[in-house]
Amino acid sequence: MVGFDEEMLDSWGPAVWGVIFDRLQSGNVKGGTLQVAWPSNVDRKTAAQQIQWATKLPLAHLPQKALDIIFDKMVGFSVGVRYMEEKKIHAMHGLLKHNGPLKASVEKWFRRPGTVEKWRGLIRSYKSYEDAMGHLSDCTTFPRETDNHPFKTHPAYNAAMQCSSCLEFLVHFGIVTPNGYDLSGRSWIEAGLNSPNMDLLTYLVSNADPQHLIKPRDIRETHENHILLSLVGVGAFSQFVIALNRLRQAKLVPVDELRKIFHEAAMHEFCAVAPVAVAEALYQHGINIGNVEHQYHELGGQLESSWHIAAAFNPAGAEFMAWLEKFSMLNAEVRNSENMNPLMYAACFDEPASIDWLCQKCDPMQPRLTGGAQGYALICAARSSHLHSGEIFSIIISHLPDKLFTNEYGKIFGTEIAEGLASHKRKLADGRVRDPTQNVMELLAVRKMQALVRRLSNHWTRSQWHLALDAFIRDNDLGILRHSIGTGTRLLRSSSRDGSRNRRNVRYPESPQLSSISEHEVLPRENGNGSDPALADAIRRNRPSRVTARSGGRQTLGPIRDSSNMVTKNVGRMGSNRRI
C-alpha cells in the first residue's frame, strides 16, 4: 500500500489490534472500503471509530513488512509469552489452507530467517522417543492438564487433538516431527488415540517411522498395550490395517511376535468389534481370529468361542459371521461351557445384527440340554432385559415352526417373559441395576407377549395353560401383562391357520362416548337416492364442542359453520378463544 510506514503500527491501540487478531483467527481478511485515508491518525479517534476502521482494513492488501509485524504480535513473538496458544496455531493453519488471500504472505513469513526457530521455542517438544527418554526426569515432573496447571503448556498436543491439520501444518514447516513427544512425554499418536479425530491417526500411522509405531506412546506408562491393540480398542480399524501392513513390510513384527500380541484373549476382543477388513488383514498375515474355541470372556463370564463373541457383540453381524463360516475351523453349532450355541448365546445380549443369519444356519428349535425345553434361544430372548431383546425375540420367533406353539409351550414361553420382568423389577428395587427403567421393561415384556400370543392357536384363551400363566402373572404382581395374554391380542393375530373369522361378528368394548349413539348415526345411512345429507348435517350441528385429549389442546370439535373453522388453531385449556 502506497505511503505505508510500519512505525504507524505503534500508534494502533488495543481496540485495533484486538479486531485484527479476531479477523485473522476467523479468516475474515478481505475487509472493505476505508472511510479515512491510510494510515490516518487512528490513535486520536474513539474506540468505536477505531473498531470500525480496523474492521474495514483490507489486510490482504497490506505490504509484507506490515503483515510480518502483525503475525509476530499475533503468535506472541514480541510479547514474551512462554507457550503458544493452540488457537493461534489453528489460526495460522487456517490462513494457509484453501489458498486464502494471505497464504503467500504467511509462507513468506515462515521462510523469513528466525521464524521457525521462534515457533519451536514456543511449541517446545521432543523430536523422538530417544530424545524424550534423554529428559526422562523432566517428562515425569512436567505438569499435564490433569494436574490443574494454570497455564496450557502443551500447545501442539492440544492443537493436534482438536484438528489433525494443525499437526500436519507444524510438521510441514519443520516445527515438530511426526515421531515427536510433548514435554510431559506423550507422543502425537497418544493424542490421536485420546481424540475422536480419526484423521489424526490416519496421518500419523501413514507418515511416522514404522519403528515409532511400536514405541511407548507415553513414557510415564511402563505397561502399555501394543499400538495395534490400541487402534482396535478405539475403533480405528482402517488405521489398524495401515499400521499392520507398514509394520509387516518393515519386518518389525514377525509372525511369532504377532501371535504373542494377538493371544486368544485379544482375538476374542477383535471378534467382538472388528469388521471383516481387519479379520482379513490379520488372516493374510497368518493370524486367524476365528479359531478360538474356549477362552474366558469378561462380558459373558464363561468360556466362549470366537463364534459366540462375534454373534453376541459384533455389529458387522451377518457379514462377519459369513467370514467366520468361510475361514474358521468351527461352525455355527459349536457349544460353550454352558452348552449354548452361538444363537442361544447371542439371544442373551443386545446385538441383533447376526440373529437372522444364525437362525438360518442352526436350528432355533434346539434345546440347551438333552431332554430340555425346545426353542431355548427364544427362552433366552424372553428372559433378556436388554433394549433390543424385543427385536431379537421377534426375529427368532419368526423362524420357529407352528408346531412348536402348542398351548403348553405358550405357557412355558409366557412364564419366561413374565419371570424376566419380575426379576428385573426385583433388581431395580434392590438397586442392583438402574437401566432399563421399569416402564421400558414393561413395554418390552408386553410386546414379547403379544408376539407370542399371535403364534398360538385359537384354543389358547381359557385353556388350562392360559389360566396357569394368568395365575403366575397375578401372583407376581405383573398386572401389566394380563391384557396381553388374553383376548385383546388375539384379534391382531393372523387367522390363516385356523380359518378366517368375520370381524363384523366380533363385539368390541363399547366406548362411553358412543353409548347413546346408534350405529346408524355413526355410519353413513343409505336410502334409495343415495346418502342422506340432511342426517349428516344434523349430526354435525349436534356434535358437542370440546377440546380433544389426543390433540393436546390444538383442535376443537364443534359446529362447522364455515371453511375457516377447519384450520387448526391454538386453543387454551378452558376452550377456544375464537369469537364467533
ZANU-606303 format. One record per residue (C-alpha): residue in one letter; x, y, z. Coordinates in steps of 0.05 Angstrom, whole numbers, padded with zeros to 5 digits, always signed. Last residue first. Layout:
BEGIN
aXYZ ...
END
This chain:
BEGIN
i-01359-00327+00331 r-01304-00304+00376 r-01247-00354+00378 n-01215-00365+00446 s-01230-00440+00445 g-01233-00479+00509 m-01212-00474+00581 r-01141-00500+00569 g-01129-00451+00513 v-01135-00467+00439 n-01085-00454+00384 k-01116-00463+00315 t-01122-00520+00265 v-01160-00495+00203 m-01228-00527+00193 n-01264-00467+00224 s-01243-00425+00164 s-01288-00467+00119 d-01352-00442+00150 r-01404-00461+00202 i-01377-00528+00226 p-01406-00539+00295 g-01355-00562+00345 l-01297-00609+00355 t-01239-00563+00375 q-01166-00571+00359 r-01098-00555+00390 g-01109-00576+00462 g-01063-00637+00461 s-01100-00665+00400 r-01109-00732+00435 a-01144-00701+00495 t-01197-00669+00450 v-01221-00599+00465 r-01297-00596+00467 s-01357-00574+00428 p-01411-00627+00427 r-01436-00652+00358 n-01509-00632+00348 r-01496-00589+00287 r-01451-00642+00254 i-01502-00698+00266 a-01557-00655+00236 d-01516-00641+00173 a-01503-00716+00164 l-01577-00730+00171 a-01595-00676+00120 p-01543-00702+00071 d-01577-00771+00067 s-01533-00816+00024 g-01560-00847-00040 n-01629-00837-00072 g-01660-00901-00044 n-01631-00890+00023 e-01563-00903+00052 r-01541-00884+00121 p-01469-00861+00132 l-01443-00896+00195 v-01445-00863+00264 e-01518-00847+00269 h-01540-00914+00240 e-01494-00949+00290 s-01532-00918+00348 i-01506-00863+00392 s-01521-00863+00467 s-01462-00907+00487 l-01415-00873+00437 q-01377-00830+00488 p-01374-00888+00537 s-01338-00930+00484 e-01366-01000+00475 p-01317-01058+00480 y-01315-01094+00413 r-01365-01147+00394 v-01335-01190+00339 n-01384-01211+00284 r-01362-01155+00238 r-01290-01184+00241 n-01314-01245+00203 r-01267-01302+00220 s-01214-01334+00177 g-01194-01406+00187 d-01146-01434+00238 r-01080-01427+00201 s-01093-01361+00164 s-01120-01326+00226 s-01065-01274+00233 r-01063-01249+00304 l-01088-01179+00320 l-01154-01203+00349 r-01118-01250+00396 t-01081-01191+00426 g-01140-01163+00465 t-01170-01232+00480 g-01119-01252+00532 i-01044-01256+00543 s-01032-01181+00531 h-01087-01160+00579 r-01054-01194+00638 l-00984-01167+00625 i-00990-01100+00661 g-01018-01138+00721 l-00950-01165+00738 d-00959-01172+00813 n-00921-01238+00817 d-00982-01280+00839 r-01025-01247+00786 i-00976-01264+00729 f-00969-01335+00753 a-01045-01342+00757 d-01052-01316+00685 l-00999-01366+00662 a-01038-01423+00695 l-01103-01398+00664 h-01072-01397+00595 w-01044-01467+00605 q-01112-01493+00629 s-01144-01464+00567 r-01185-01400+00574 t-01154-01370+00511 w-01105-01417+00476 h-01156-01453+00433 n-01148-01404+00376 s-01076-01429+00367 l-01014-01393+00389 r-00969-01350+00343 r-01004-01285+00359 v-00996-01300+00433 l-00920-01299+00427 a-00915-01231+00391 q-00963-01202+00443 m-00921-01229+00500 k-00857-01200+00470 r-00891-01133+00461 v-00917-01133+00533 a-00849-01153+00561 l-00814-01097+00524 l-00865-01045+00548 e-00858-01070+00619 m-00783-01065+00614 v-00786-00993+00589 n-00833-00973+00645 q-00789-01007+00697 t-00728-00969+00675 p-00674-01002+00633 d-00629-00988+00667 r-00616-00976+00741 v-00590-01043+00765 r-00572-01074+00832 g-00612-01021+00869 d-00653-01073+00906 a-00718-01047+00877 l-00689-01046+00807 k-00663-01117+00815 r-00731-01140+00838 k-00764-01107+00778 h-00714-01141+00732 s-00732-01209+00761 a-00806-01197+00753 l-00798-01176+00680 g-00755-01237+00664 e-00804-01281+00702 a-00862-01255+00659 i-00825-01268+00594 e-00803-01338+00618 t-00875-01353+00640 g-00900-01334+00571 f-00850-01381+00538 i-00871-01440+00581 k-00946-01424+00579 g-00946-01417+00504 y-00905-01481+00502 e-00963-01518+00535 n-01015-01484+00490 t-00978-01510+00429 f-00931-01464+00391 l-00878-01514+00369 k-00919-01540+00311 d-00921-01470+00280 p-00847-01473+00262 l-00795-01425+00292 h-00761-01375+00246 s-00809-01316+00261 i-00800-01329+00335 i-00725-01317+00329 i-00732-01249+00294 s-00787-01225+00342 f-00747-01244+00404 i-00685-01208+00377 e-00727-01145+00365 g-00756-01149+00435 s-00686-01161+00465 h-00661-01097+00434 l-00666-01058+00499 h-00633-01112+00541 s-00674-01145+00596 s-00667-01217+00570 r-00713-01271+00596 a-00754-01277+00531 a-00691-01274+00488 c-00661-01332+00526 i-00727-01371+00521 l-00727-01358+00446 a-00657-01388+00441 y-00682-01448+00481 g-00732-01467+00427 q-00744-01536+00455 a-00746-01547+00530 g-00697-01597+00557 g-00689-01671+00541 t-00617-01663+00520 l-00593-01596+00544 r-00595-01528+00510 p-00655-01547+00468 q-00654-01538+00393 m-00714-01508+00357 p-00672-01450+00331 d-00638-01500+00284 c-00571-01472+00261 k-00551-01435+00198 q-00616-01398+00181 c-00628-01376+00253 l-00555-01354+00255 w-00565-01306+00197 d-00627-01276+00229 i-00592-01265+00295 s-00528-01234+00268 a-00545-01160+00275 p-00590-01166+00336 e-00538-01142+00387 d-00565-01136+00458 f-00547-01199+00496 c-00579-01265+00518 a-00602-01281+00447 a-00529-01281+00425 y-00514-01340+00470 m-00572-01381+00444 l-00552-01366+00372 p-00478-01380+00385 n-00493-01450+00414 m-00503-01459+00489 n-00473-01518+00527 e-00455-01474+00587 s-00381-01482+00572 n-00393-01461+00500 r-00422-01501+00443 v-00403-01501+00369 e-00464-01508+00323 a-00450-01447+00280 n-00383-01475+00257 l-00310-01482+00279 m-00248-01487+00234 s-00258-01414+00215 f-00246-01386+00146 k-00311-01389+00107 e-00361-01394+00164 l-00323-01340+00201 w-00328-01293+00141 a-00403-01307+00137 m-00409-01289+00211 f-00373-01223+00197 e-00422-01204+00142 a-00482-01229+00182 g-00468-01183+00240 a-00419-01126+00230 p-00443-01101+00298 n-00401-01154+00333 f-00426-01167+00404 a-00466-01232+00413 a-00452-01268+00348 a-00378-01248+00346 i-00367-01270+00418 h-00402-01337+00408 w-00367-01352+00343 s-00298-01337+00370 s-00311-01389+00424 e-00332-01376+00495 l-00312-01400+00564 q-00358-01362+00610 g-00367-01294+00644 g-00402-01267+00582 l-00374-01197+00587 e-00307-01219+00616 h-00292-01272+00565 y-00257-01338+00583 q-00229-01375+00523 h-00252-01440+00492 e-00252-01449+00416 v-00211-01392+00387 n-00207-01407+00312 g-00239-01344+00284 i-00182-01296+00299 n-00139-01328+00245 i-00069-01297+00247 g-00021-01312+00190 h-00010-01243+00159 q-00066-01252+00108 y-00112-01273+00165 l-00096-01210+00203 a-00116-01167+00143 e-00180-01208+00133 a-00201-01200+00205 v-00189-01125+00200 a-00228-01119+00135 v-00285-01162+00163 p-00301-01111+00216 a-00272-01116+00287 v-00313-01106+00350 a-00328-01171+00387 c-00284-01216+00345 f-00226-01169+00360 e-00238-01175+00434 h-00236-01250+00430 m-00172-01247+00389 a-00141-01207+00446 a-00159-01262+00496 e-00130-01315+00449 h-00063-01280+00441 f-00056-01228+00388 i+00008-01196+00412 k+00042-01263+00421 r+00018-01286+00353 l+00046-01222+00322 e+00112-01237+00356 d+00115-01305+00322 v+00092-01275+00256 p+00149-01224+00257 v+00133-01152+00276 l+00187-01103+00254 k+00195-01133+00185 a+00187-01064+00154 q+00133-01093+00109 r+00100-01124+00169 l+00100-01059+00208 r+00073-01020+00149 n+00018-01070+00135 l-00004-01072+00207 a-00004-00996+00213 i-00048-00987+00151 v-00096-01042+00172 f-00102-01012+00241 q-00116-00943+00212 s-00175-00973+00175 f-00200-01003+00240 a-00193-00943+00286 g-00247-00967+00334 v-00212-00941+00397 g-00192-01010+00421 v-00174-01031+00351 l-00121-00978+00348 s-00097-00996+00418 l-00087-01069+00400 l-00044-01050+00340 i-00005-00998+00381 h+00014-01052+00431 n-00015-01044+00500 e+00022-01007+00555 h+00057-01025+00619 t+00112-00976+00639 e+00069-00914+00629 r+00107-00849+00642 i+00139-00855+00573 d+00071-00846+00540 r+00065-00873+00469 p+00114-00929+00481 k+00150-00946+00415 i+00119-00996+00366 l+00093-00944+00317 h+00158-00904+00321 q+00196-00960+00286 p+00149-00953+00227 d+00170-00880+00221 a+00110-00834+00225 n+00075-00815+00160 s+00018-00865+00150 v+00006-00883+00222 l+00008-00809+00238 y-00038-00783+00184 t-00091-00836+00195 l-00088-00825+00270 l-00100-00750+00260 d-00157-00764+00212 m-00192-00806+00265 n-00209-00744+00307 p-00247-00770+00367 s-00184-00756+00409 n-00149-00799+00461 l-00118-00846+00409 g-00097-00787+00366 a-00063-00752+00424 e-00027-00816+00441 i-00003-00818+00369 w+00025-00747+00380 s+00071-00776+00432 r+00065-00762+00507 g+00127-00750+00549 s+00108-00689+00591 l+00145-00641+00545 d+00107-00665+00484 y+00132-00723+00441 g+00151-00726+00368 n+00152-00781+00315 p+00111-00738+00266 t+00164-00684+00275 v+00153-00614+00302 i+00168-00543+00276 g+00192-00569+00209 f+00145-00526+00167 h+00105-00586+00142 v+00105-00619+00211 l+00071-00559+00243 f+00019-00555+00187 e+00006-00631+00191 l-00004-00621+00266 c-00055-00567+00254 s-00089-00609+00200 s-00106-00661+00253 c-00150-00610+00289 q-00174-00614+00362 m-00127-00667+00389 a-00070-00639+00348 a-00080-00569+00378 n-00077-00598+00448 y-00012-00636+00434 a+00019-00577+00397 p+00002-00527+00451 h+00023-00569+00511 t+00035-00519+00569 k-00034-00492+00579 f-00027-00449+00641 p-00059-00453+00710 h-00038-00526+00720 n-00096-00568+00746 d-00051-00630+00746 t-00099-00666+00698 e-00079-00619+00642 r-00007-00640+00649 p+00051-00613+00690 f+00124-00633+00675 t+00150-00679+00730 t+00157-00744+00692 c+00180-00710+00629 d+00235-00671+00663 s+00264-00734+00696 l+00261-00771+00630 h+00298-00718+00590 g+00341-00766+00550 m+00279-00810+00545 a+00245-00754+00507 d+00302-00750+00456 e+00302-00826+00447 y+00227-00825+00436 s+00234-00772+00382 k+00236-00697+00366 y+00218-00671+00435 s+00171-00612+00441 r+00175-00537+00455 i+00118-00501+00418 l+00141-00430+00436 g+00215-00441+00423 r+00199-00482+00362 w+00159-00424+00334 k+00217-00377+00346 e+00263-00424+00308 v+00213-00427+00251 t+00213-00351+00246 g+00288-00340+00251 p+00303-00326+00178 r+00239-00308+00139 r+00213-00370+00104 f+00155-00373+00153 w+00136-00301+00137 k+00140-00315+00062 e+00091-00374+00072 v+00044-00330+00112 s+00045-00276+00057 a+00031-00328+00002 k-00028-00356+00041 l-00058-00288+00058 p-00113-00288+00005 g-00133-00360+00023 n-00109-00419-00019 h-00157-00468+00015 k-00109-00475+00074 l-00055-00426+00095 l-00095-00376+00136 g-00128-00433+00173 h-00061-00462+00195 m-00043-00394+00224 a-00109-00391+00262 h-00103-00463+00287 i-00035-00450+00315 k-00061-00386+00348 k-00119-00426+00378 e-00068-00475+00406 e-00038-00420+00449 m+00037-00411+00443 y+00078-00423+00505 r+00126-00377+00542 v+00097-00310+00522 g+00146-00250+00516 v+00103-00200+00479 s+00142-00195+00414 f+00138-00267+00389 g+00067-00277+00414 v+00030-00311+00356 m-00009-00248+00340 k+00048-00199+00350 d+00094-00234+00302 f+00038-00243+00251 i+00023-00168+00253 i+00096-00149+00246 d+00105-00195+00186 l+00040-00168+00157 a+00066-00097+00159 k+00131-00117+00126 q+00094-00157+00072 p+00053-00096+00050 l-00021-00093+00068 h-00070-00110+00013 a-00094-00176+00044 l-00109-00140+00109 p-00161-00094+00077 l-00178-00051+00139 k-00254-00049+00144 t-00260-00078+00214 a-00200-00038+00237 w-00236+00028+00218 q-00300+00008+00254 i-00260-00014+00316 q-00221+00051+00315 q-00285+00092+00309 a-00315+00055+00369 a-00251+00065+00410 t-00253+00140+00395 k-00204+00170+00345 r-00137+00202+00361 d-00099+00136+00357 v-00122+00124+00286 n-00087+00185+00259 s-00093+00168+00186 p-00056+00109+00152 w-00089+00110+00102 a-00144+00159+00087 v-00210+00153+00123 q-00275+00119+00101 l-00239+00054+00086 t-00272+00008+00036 g-00279-00064+00058 g-00243-00120+00094 k-00214-00181+00059 v-00183-00216+00119 n-00241-00251+00153 g-00206-00317+00168 s-00235-00323+00238 q-00167-00322+00273 l-00143-00266+00228 r-00206-00225+00239 d-00201-00233+00314 f-00128-00212+00313 i-00146-00150+00272 v-00203-00131+00319 g-00160-00138+00381 w-00103-00100+00349 v-00148-00041+00333 a-00181-00039+00402 p-00114-00046+00437 g-00088+00019+00404 w-00051+00027+00340 s+00003+00081+00345 d+00059+00030+00341 l+00031+00007+00274 m+00047+00076+00245 e+00121+00058+00252 e+00110+00009+00195 d+00103+00068+00146 f+00057+00057+00088 g+00054+00111+00035 v+00028+00067-00020 m+00000+00000+00000 
END
